[in-house]
Amino acid sequence: MSIPAFYNGLTVTEYTIHSNKISDAVKIVLLTDLHSCEYGKSQQTLIEKTDEQNPDLILMSGDIMDDVFPDSSTVELLKVIAYKYPCYYVTGNHECRSGRVKTQKNIFRVYGVTVLEGDCKNVSVNGQHILICGVDDPQSGKEIFDKQLSNVSELINAEQYSILLSHRPELFERYVSCNFDLVLSGHAHGGQWRIPRILPHGLYAPYQGLFPKYTTGIYEKNGTKMLVSRGLSRESPRVPRIFNAPELVVILLSPQ
């Protein structure tokens, strides 16, 4: 008998974001905080759920691999989805502290994933150009993170829709000051323990502490939206998720 509070099956959460910089709809699947957890044999459950969305892009905002769990489950995912869809990736804190982050990045590259390290890519989707930027997690070093964020902020312009991949949602004010249209993050694992209507943002998130602010959904300030995914982790971390099922996030960018 399953207990709803501890349900850890894969859910799908959909968001629609409107912008006058978007001329035709773009569908994005956001993957974050997988931590090399398993979703069926050879990640088949996660792959099938991704295929059902028929995305134009797959964006990965960190901790797709882990510092403890082996990388093999993530490899099973990459070797399928990266050949089907354009994929873009940045590191999370667990990858940066793994001691093998260079090796992990190279695995992503081997399977055709674009690894963003303080740079931006001008991506053509449905006849329009979107700027996708990304930075390494601050665990790589504060100076590295600050320099990378400064680099990407200098590359955006007011006319083109810009997306920043950055693992840490608690740095929202920094992202707002850079004037990105959309920031995609994870890291907070939905606040880990959630109680409907009482703790909608969860009990705890790293670097935010108790009763965190940025754990799930869309936050907006001064024209910048930040979307935070609850992430895909199940076996890692070891603390169980309560009323906080893992999620695959689907974003539809739509004309205003």
C-alpha positions as CSV (number, residue, x, y, z in Angstrom):
1,M,0.0,0.0,0.0
2,S,1.5,3.3,-1.1
3,I,1.3,6.4,1.2
4,P,0.6,9.6,-0.8
5,A,2.9,11.7,1.3
6,F,5.9,9.5,0.3
7,Y,5.0,9.1,-3.4
8,N,8.2,9.3,-5.4
9,G,7.0,8.4,-8.9
10,L,7.7,10.8,-11.7
11,T,5.3,13.7,-12.2
12,V,5.1,16.3,-14.9
13,T,4.6,20.0,-14.2
14,E,3.7,22.4,-17.0
15,Y,4.2,26.1,-17.2
16,T,3.4,28.6,-19.9
17,I,5.5,31.8,-20.1
18,H,4.4,34.6,-22.4
19,S,6.8,37.1,-23.9
20,N,6.7,39.7,-26.7
21,K,10.2,38.5,-27.6
22,I,8.8,35.1,-28.7
23,S,7.2,34.9,-32.1
24,D,6.4,31.2,-32.2
25,A,5.9,28.6,-29.4
26,V,9.0,26.9,-28.0
27,K,8.7,23.8,-25.8
28,I,11.4,23.1,-23.2
29,V,11.9,20.2,-20.9
30,L,13.9,21.1,-17.8
31,L,15.8,18.3,-16.1
32,T,17.6,19.0,-12.8
33,D,18.8,17.3,-9.7
34,L,18.6,13.8,-11.1
35,H,21.7,12.8,-9.0
36,S,22.0,9.7,-11.2
37,C,18.9,8.2,-9.7
38,E,17.1,5.5,-11.7
39,Y,13.7,5.7,-13.5
40,G,13.2,2.2,-14.8
41,K,15.6,-0.1,-16.6
42,S,18.0,2.1,-18.6
43,Q,16.0,5.2,-17.5
44,Q,13.2,4.1,-19.8
45,T,10.5,5.7,-17.6
46,L,12.2,9.1,-17.7
47,I,13.0,8.8,-21.4
48,E,9.4,7.9,-22.3
49,K,8.0,10.7,-20.3
50,T,10.4,13.1,-22.0
51,D,9.5,11.8,-25.4
52,E,5.8,12.4,-24.6
53,Q,6.5,16.1,-24.3
54,N,8.1,16.3,-27.8
55,P,10.4,19.2,-26.7
56,D,12.3,21.5,-28.9
57,L,15.1,21.8,-26.3
58,I,16.2,20.0,-23.2
59,L,17.9,22.2,-20.6
60,M,19.7,20.7,-17.6
61,S,20.4,23.0,-14.6
62,G,22.8,20.9,-12.5
63,D,23.3,17.9,-10.4
64,I,22.3,15.6,-13.2
65,M,25.2,13.5,-11.9
66,D,26.2,13.0,-8.3
67,D,29.3,13.0,-6.1
68,V,28.5,9.6,-4.5
69,F,26.2,7.7,-6.9
70,P,27.9,6.3,-10.1
71,D,27.4,8.2,-13.3
72,S,26.1,5.1,-15.2
73,S,22.4,5.9,-14.8
74,T,22.9,9.4,-16.2
75,V,24.9,7.9,-19.1
76,E,21.9,5.6,-19.9
77,L,19.8,8.8,-20.2
78,L,22.2,10.9,-22.2
79,K,22.9,8.3,-24.8
80,V,19.2,8.3,-25.8
81,I,17.9,11.9,-25.3
82,A,21.0,13.8,-26.5
83,Y,20.7,12.2,-29.9
84,K,17.1,13.1,-30.2
85,Y,17.0,16.7,-28.8
86,P,19.4,19.7,-28.5
87,C,20.6,19.5,-24.9
88,Y,22.3,22.2,-22.8
89,Y,23.8,21.6,-19.4
90,V,25.5,23.3,-16.4
91,T,27.0,21.8,-13.3
92,G,25.5,21.7,-9.8
93,N,27.2,21.7,-6.4
94,H,27.4,17.9,-6.2
95,E,29.2,17.6,-9.5
96,C,31.6,20.4,-8.6
97,R,32.5,18.7,-5.4
98,S,32.7,15.2,-6.8
99,G,36.4,15.4,-7.6
100,R,35.7,14.3,-11.1
101,V,33.7,17.2,-12.6
102,K,36.0,17.5,-15.6
103,T,35.4,13.8,-16.4
104,Q,31.7,14.3,-15.9
105,K,31.5,17.3,-18.2
106,N,33.4,15.3,-20.9
107,I,30.8,12.6,-20.6
108,F,28.1,15.1,-21.5
109,R,30.2,16.3,-24.4
110,V,30.8,12.8,-25.7
111,Y,27.0,12.3,-26.1
112,G,26.6,15.7,-27.8
113,V,25.4,17.8,-24.9
114,T,26.5,21.5,-25.0
115,V,28.2,22.2,-21.7
116,L,27.9,25.9,-20.7
117,E,30.7,27.4,-18.6
118,G,30.1,31.1,-18.5
119,D,29.1,31.3,-22.1
120,C,26.0,31.7,-24.2
121,K,24.7,29.9,-27.4
122,N,22.5,31.6,-29.9
123,V,20.0,28.8,-30.6
124,S,17.6,28.8,-33.5
125,V,14.2,27.3,-32.6
126,N,11.2,27.5,-34.9
127,G,12.6,30.3,-36.9
128,Q,13.6,32.5,-34.0
129,H,16.8,33.0,-32.0
130,I,17.0,32.4,-28.3
131,L,20.1,33.1,-26.2
132,I,20.9,30.2,-23.8
133,C,23.5,31.0,-21.2
134,G,24.9,29.0,-18.4
135,V,27.3,29.2,-15.4
136,D,29.0,26.6,-13.3
137,D,27.8,26.2,-9.7
138,P,29.5,28.4,-7.1
139,Q,30.9,25.2,-5.6
140,S,33.4,25.5,-8.4
141,G,34.7,28.7,-6.7
142,K,33.2,32.1,-6.0
143,E,35.6,33.9,-8.3
144,I,34.8,31.5,-11.1
145,F,31.1,31.9,-10.6
146,D,31.3,35.7,-10.4
147,K,33.4,35.9,-13.5
148,Q,31.1,33.6,-15.5
149,L,28.0,35.4,-14.4
150,S,29.5,38.7,-15.4
151,N,30.6,37.2,-18.8
152,V,27.1,36.0,-19.7
153,S,25.3,39.1,-18.5
154,E,27.4,41.1,-21.0
155,L,26.2,39.0,-23.9
156,I,22.5,39.5,-23.5
157,N,20.5,42.2,-25.3
158,A,17.1,43.7,-24.7
159,E,15.6,42.5,-28.1
160,Q,16.4,38.8,-27.8
161,Y,14.9,36.3,-25.4
162,S,17.5,35.1,-22.9
163,I,17.6,32.1,-20.7
164,L,20.1,31.5,-17.9
165,L,20.9,28.0,-16.5
166,S,22.2,28.4,-13.0
167,H,21.7,25.8,-10.3
168,R,21.2,28.0,-7.2
169,P,17.8,29.7,-6.8
170,E,18.8,31.5,-3.6
171,L,20.9,33.9,-5.9
172,F,17.7,35.3,-7.5
173,E,18.6,38.9,-6.8
174,R,21.9,38.5,-8.6
175,Y,20.1,37.1,-11.6
176,V,17.6,40.0,-11.6
177,S,20.4,42.5,-11.7
178,C,21.7,40.8,-14.9
179,N,18.3,41.3,-16.7
180,F,17.8,37.8,-18.0
181,D,14.3,37.0,-19.2
182,L,14.2,33.6,-17.6
183,V,16.4,31.7,-15.1
184,L,16.1,28.0,-14.7
185,S,17.3,26.5,-11.4
186,G,16.9,23.5,-9.1
187,H,19.0,22.6,-6.0
188,A,16.3,23.2,-3.4
189,H,14.6,19.8,-3.9
190,G,11.3,21.4,-3.3
191,G,12.1,22.2,0.3
192,Q,12.2,18.4,0.9
193,W,9.3,18.1,3.4
194,R,6.2,19.9,2.2
195,I,2.7,20.1,3.8
196,P,-0.1,21.4,1.5
197,R,-1.3,24.8,2.5
198,I,0.9,24.9,5.6
199,L,4.5,24.5,4.1
200,P,4.0,25.1,0.4
201,H,7.6,25.9,-0.1
202,G,8.9,23.1,2.1
203,L,10.8,22.9,5.4
204,Y,14.4,23.2,4.4
205,A,16.7,24.0,1.4
206,P,20.5,24.2,1.3
207,Y,21.8,27.7,1.6
208,Q,18.3,29.0,2.4
209,G,17.8,27.2,5.7
210,L,14.5,26.6,7.4
211,F,11.3,27.7,5.7
212,P,13.0,28.6,2.4
213,K,11.6,31.1,-0.1
214,Y,12.8,29.7,-3.5
215,T,11.9,26.0,-3.9
216,T,9.3,25.5,-6.6
217,G,7.4,27.4,-9.2
218,I,7.9,30.8,-10.8
219,Y,9.3,34.0,-9.1
220,E,9.3,37.3,-10.8
221,K,11.0,40.7,-10.3
222,N,11.8,43.6,-12.6
223,G,11.0,41.6,-15.7
224,T,13.1,38.6,-14.8
225,K,11.3,35.3,-14.1
226,M,13.0,32.4,-12.3
227,L,11.5,28.9,-12.5
228,V,12.7,26.5,-9.8
229,S,12.1,22.8,-10.3
230,R,11.6,20.4,-7.4
231,G,14.0,18.1,-9.2
232,L,14.2,14.4,-10.0
233,S,16.2,13.0,-7.1
234,R,14.9,9.9,-5.3
235,E,17.7,7.8,-3.8
236,S,19.9,10.9,-3.2
237,P,19.7,12.7,-0.9
238,R,18.9,10.1,1.7
239,V,16.2,12.2,3.4
240,P,12.8,11.1,2.1
241,R,10.6,13.6,0.2
242,I,7.3,14.3,1.8
243,F,4.3,15.5,-0.3
244,N,7.1,16.4,-2.8
245,A,7.1,14.0,-5.7
246,P,10.0,14.3,-8.2
247,E,9.1,16.4,-11.2
248,L,9.9,16.8,-14.9
249,V,9.2,20.4,-15.8
250,V,7.8,21.4,-19.2
251,I,7.9,25.0,-20.2
252,L,6.0,26.5,-23.1
253,L,7.4,29.8,-24.2
254,S,4.6,31.5,-26.0
255,P,4.0,34.8,-27.8
256,Q,2.5,37.6,-25.7
